Amino acid sequence: MIAEEYLKLVEDIKYGRIYSSTETVLRSLDALRKTLLAGGNREAILSFAELAEKFVQVRPTSALLKNSIREMVVAVLEAYRGGGIGAAREAADRTYERLRREMTESLETSASIAAKRIQPGDVVLTNSYSIFIKETLRRAAESGKEFSVFVTESRPGSEGLRFAEEVYRMGLPVTLIVDSATRYFMKKIDKVLLASEAVAANGAVINKIGTSLIALAANEARVRVFIVSTTLKFSPETILGEYVEIAEADPNLLLPEEKRKVWGDRVKARAPLFDVTPPEYIDAIITERGLIAPQVVVMLIRELYGWPPHVSRVEEEIRELKRVARS
């Protein structure tokens, strides 16, 4: 049985209530390792596998989530085969700590590199809520640079409001704008800094809905666009032709349930959480490995995962773990 608090976490992830993708992954991995501590031998493994499956299903856009859960599932599977539930629990703990360390180091290095792109007097535009962008702005501000920030409200979740508040707490001048005003204000912007949910093999970036329109407006205005990310968010599956599935938010965010009852099926509400920004609208992807041209992503994925990519589908590993637990 999966604990109620973890089922609530699944629902929060599904509807985008946890703003940061990195925080989403760390909380998911922590829930998985703690699930292994509950119940007996087979029950704990099956609950772990079921919860892992739910996380992957509700956040299909997150390459970081897929890559991280794959690593934990593989580690647990191998340990369970060789040493039982005790070894599986130790493997889950080791994998969690290693991935947490790698994410932290990637964040610090990427943000440090990105902060150098901000110059005194710059007006920076960003959207949604990202700890990578937040750390970049913090480091630039602490270096003594004076600059200001524009933040879009980032509907349908309005994460931009919270992000604007955190930028304000850094002591930086911040302007919160509606999403549809991006093109109107682009003439005031010097640089655009955006985060990522995943980076595809062709250099396309999946991020919060509205990102592609920001990049399009920036391209029209000849404003440089930088993605601050980590190679942990590169999607090896896309090199083999797989598509990244776009999740949608709760339609009640746009159309209250009482209205839907009155209007019936004649009025529908759609609230996609993410969109895809073509590589030609991106100047560089800033990672722990430095500034990377979008066209170079495919070569980095080959370097990281081999050619052809030596990576299994996370869904297959979860099914195998279930089979081993039941046998």
C-alpha positions in Angstrom: 0.0 0.0 0.0 1.2 3.5 -0.9 1.1 6.0 2.0 -1.6 8.7 1.6 1.0 11.5 1.8 2.7 10.1 -1.3 -0.5 9.8 -3.2 -1.1 13.4 -2.4 2.4 14.2 -3.7 1.5 12.4 -7.0 -1.5 14.6 -7.4 0.5 17.7 -6.6 3.0 16.8 -9.3 0.3 16.0 -11.8 -1.3 19.4 -11.6 1.9 21.4 -11.3 1.5 22.4 -7.7 5.2 22.0 -7.1 6.8 24.7 -9.1 10.5 23.6 -9.3 11.2 20.5 -11.4 14.3 19.8 -9.3 12.3 20.0 -6.1 9.7 17.7 -7.7 12.4 15.1 -8.4 14.0 15.2 -5.0 10.7 14.9 -3.2 9.7 11.9 -5.5 13.0 10.1 -4.9 12.7 10.7 -1.1 9.2 9.3 -1.1 10.4 6.2 -3.1 13.2 5.4 -0.7 10.9 5.8 2.3 8.3 3.6 0.7 10.9 0.8 0.8 11.1 1.0 4.6 7.3 0.3 5.0 5.8 -3.2 4.8 7.5 -6.5 4.3 9.8 -7.8 1.6 7.6 -8.2 -1.5 5.0 -5.6 -0.4 7.7 -2.9 0.0 9.2 -3.6 -3.4 5.8 -3.7 -5.1 4.7 -0.4 -3.4 8.0 1.2 -4.5 7.5 0.0 -8.1 3.8 1.2 -8.2 4.7 4.6 -6.8 7.6 5.0 -9.3 5.2 4.2 -12.1 2.8 6.8 -10.9 5.4 9.5 -10.7 6.6 8.8 -14.3 3.0 8.8 -15.6 1.9 12.1 -14.1 5.1 14.1 -15.1 6.0 12.6 -18.6 7.7 15.9 -19.6 10.4 15.7 -16.9 13.6 14.2 -18.3 15.2 14.7 -14.9 12.4 12.7 -13.2 12.6 9.9 -15.7 16.4 9.7 -15.7 16.6 9.8 -11.8 13.8 7.3 -11.2 15.4 5.0 -13.8 18.7 5.0 -11.9 17.0 4.3 -8.6 14.8 1.5 -10.0 17.8 -0.1 -11.7 19.9 0.1 -8.5 17.0 -1.3 -6.4 16.4 -4.1 -8.8 20.0 -5.2 -9.0 20.4 -5.0 -5.2 17.2 -6.9 -4.5 18.2 -9.7 -6.8 21.5 -10.0 -5.0 20.8 -9.3 -1.4 17.1 -9.0 -0.7 15.1 -6.1 0.8 18.0 -4.9 3.0 20.3 -4.4 0.1 17.5 -2.8 -1.9 17.0 -0.2 0.9 20.7 0.6 1.0 20.8 1.0 -2.8 17.9 3.4 -2.7 19.6 5.5 0.0 22.9 5.6 -1.9 21.2 6.5 -5.2 19.2 9.3 -3.6 22.2 10.8 -1.9 24.3 10.6 -5.1 21.6 12.1 -7.3 20.9 14.9 -4.7 24.6 15.7 -4.7 24.9 15.7 -8.5 21.8 18.0 -8.8 23.2 20.4 -6.2 26.6 20.5 -7.9 25.0 21.0 -11.4 22.9 23.8 -10.1 25.8 25.6 -8.5 28.0 25.3 -11.5 25.4 26.2 -14.1 24.2 29.2 -12.1 27.7 30.4 -11.6 28.4 30.3 -15.4 25.0 31.9 -16.2 25.5 34.7 -13.7 28.5 35.9 -15.7 26.2 36.6 -18.7 24.4 39.3 -16.7 26.0 42.7 -17.0 25.5 45.8 -14.9 22.4 47.7 -16.0 20.8 44.7 -17.7 17.1 44.1 -17.8 16.5 40.4 -17.6 13.2 38.6 -18.5 12.2 35.2 -17.1 9.1 33.2 -16.5 7.6 30.5 -14.2 9.6 29.4 -11.1 13.1 27.9 -11.4 15.7 27.3 -8.8 18.3 27.5 -11.6 17.2 31.0 -12.6 16.9 32.0 -8.9 20.4 30.9 -8.1 21.7 32.6 -11.2 20.1 35.9 -10.2 21.3 35.6 -6.6 24.9 35.0 -7.7 24.8 37.9 -10.1 23.3 40.2 -7.4 25.8 39.1 -4.8 28.7 39.9 -7.1 27.7 43.5 -6.9 26.0 43.9 -10.3 23.0 46.2 -10.4 20.2 44.9 -12.8 16.5 44.5 -12.9 14.2 41.6 -13.6 10.9 41.2 -15.5 8.8 38.1 -14.6 5.7 36.9 -16.4 2.8 35.8 -14.2 3.1 32.3 -15.8 -0.5 31.1 -16.0 -2.2 28.8 -15.4 -0.4 28.2 -12.0 0.8 31.8 -11.7 4.2 30.6 -10.4 5.7 33.9 -11.6 4.0 35.7 -8.7 5.9 33.6 -6.2 9.1 34.0 -8.2 8.7 37.8 -8.4 8.4 37.8 -4.6 11.6 35.9 -4.2 13.5 38.2 -6.6 12.2 41.2 -4.5 13.7 39.6 -1.4 17.0 39.5 -3.1 16.8 43.3 -3.3 16.5 43.4 -7.0 14.0 45.7 -8.9 11.3 43.4 -10.3 8.4 44.0 -12.6 5.6 41.4 -12.8 3.8 41.3 -16.2 0.9 39.4 -17.7 1.9 36.6 -20.1 0.3 38.3 -23.1 2.5 41.4 -22.6 5.8 39.7 -23.3 6.1 41.1 -26.9 5.0 44.5 -25.7 7.8 44.7 -23.2 10.5 42.9 -25.1 12.0 46.2 -26.4 13.0 46.9 -22.8 14.8 43.6 -22.3 18.5 42.9 -22.7 18.6 39.2 -22.0 16.1 36.4 -21.5 17.0 33.6 -19.0 14.7 30.6 -19.0 14.8 27.1 -17.4 13.9 23.7 -18.7 11.8 20.7 -17.9 13.7 18.6 -20.5 16.1 19.2 -23.4 15.5 17.1 -26.5 18.3 15.6 -28.7 17.7 18.2 -31.4 18.2 21.1 -28.9 14.6 21.9 -28.4 13.6 22.9 -24.9 10.5 21.8 -23.0 9.5 24.3 -20.3 6.6 26.0 -18.8 3.8 27.0 -21.2 4.6 30.4 -22.7 8.3 29.8 -23.0 8.2 29.4 -26.7 6.3 32.6 -27.2 8.9 34.5 -25.1 11.7 33.0 -27.2 9.8 33.9 -30.4 9.3 37.5 -29.3 13.0 37.7 -28.2 14.1 36.3 -31.6 12.1 38.9 -33.4 13.6 41.7 -31.2 17.1 40.2 -31.5 17.3 39.7 -27.8 19.5 36.7 -26.7 17.9 33.7 -25.1 19.8 31.5 -22.6 18.5 28.3 -21.1 20.0 27.6 -17.6 19.8 23.9 -17.1 21.8 20.7 -16.4 22.8 17.7 -18.6 20.7 15.6 -16.1 17.7 17.1 -18.0 18.8 15.9 -21.4 16.4 13.3 -22.7 18.2 10.2 -24.2 14.9 8.8 -25.4 14.4 11.6 -27.9 17.5 10.6 -29.8 15.6 7.4 -30.7 12.6 9.3 -32.0 10.4 9.3 -28.9 8.2 12.3 -28.3 7.9 14.2 -25.0 4.4 14.0 -23.8 2.9 17.4 -22.6 0.9 17.2 -19.4 -2.1 19.5 -18.7 -3.2 21.3 -15.6 -6.6 20.9 -13.9 -9.2 22.5 -16.2 -10.9 23.9 -13.1 -8.1 26.5 -13.0 -9.6 28.1 -16.1 -13.2 27.0 -15.9 -14.8 26.6 -12.5 -16.7 23.4 -12.0 -20.0 25.2 -11.4 -19.7 26.8 -14.8 -18.9 23.5 -16.4 -22.0 22.0 -14.9 -24.2 24.7 -16.5 -22.4 24.8 -19.9 -21.9 21.1 -20.2 -19.7 19.8 -23.0 -20.3 22.8 -25.3 -17.5 24.7 -23.5 -14.2 23.0 -22.8 -11.1 24.2 -21.0 -7.5 23.2 -21.8 -4.5 24.2 -19.8 -1.2 22.6 -21.0 1.6 23.0 -18.5 4.5 23.0 -21.0 5.4 23.8 -24.5 8.4 23.2 -26.9 10.8 25.9 -27.9 12.6 25.2 -31.2 16.4 25.3 -31.1 16.7 28.1 -33.6 15.2 30.5 -31.0 17.8 29.6 -28.4 21.3 31.2 -28.3 22.8 28.8 -25.8 22.0 26.2 -23.2 24.1 26.8 -20.0 24.9 23.7 -18.1 27.6 22.4 -15.7 29.6 21.7 -18.8 29.5 25.3 -19.9 27.6 27.1 -22.7 26.3 24.6 -25.3 24.8 25.4 -28.7 21.5 23.6 -29.1 22.9 21.8 -32.1 25.6 20.2 -29.9 23.1 18.5 -27.5 22.9 15.4 -29.6 26.6 14.9 -29.4 26.5 15.3 -25.6 23.8 12.8 -25.3 25.9 10.4 -27.3 28.8 11.1 -25.0 26.7 10.6 -21.9 24.8 7.5 -22.9 26.8 6.0 -25.7 25.8 5.2 -29.3 23.3 3.8 -29.7 22.2 5.1 -26.3 22.7 2.5 -23.6 19.6 3.4 -21.7 16.5 1.4 -21.0 13.0 2.7 -20.8 12.1 3.4 -17.1 8.7 1.8 -17.7 10.4 -1.5 -18.7 12.7 -1.4 -15.6 9.6 -0.9 -13.3 7.8 -3.8 -15.0 10.9 -6.1 -14.5 11.1 -5.0 -10.8 7.4 -6.0 -10.3 8.0 -9.4 -12.0 11.0 -10.2 -9.8 9.1 -9.2 -6.7 6.2 -11.5 -7.6 8.3 -14.5 -8.6 
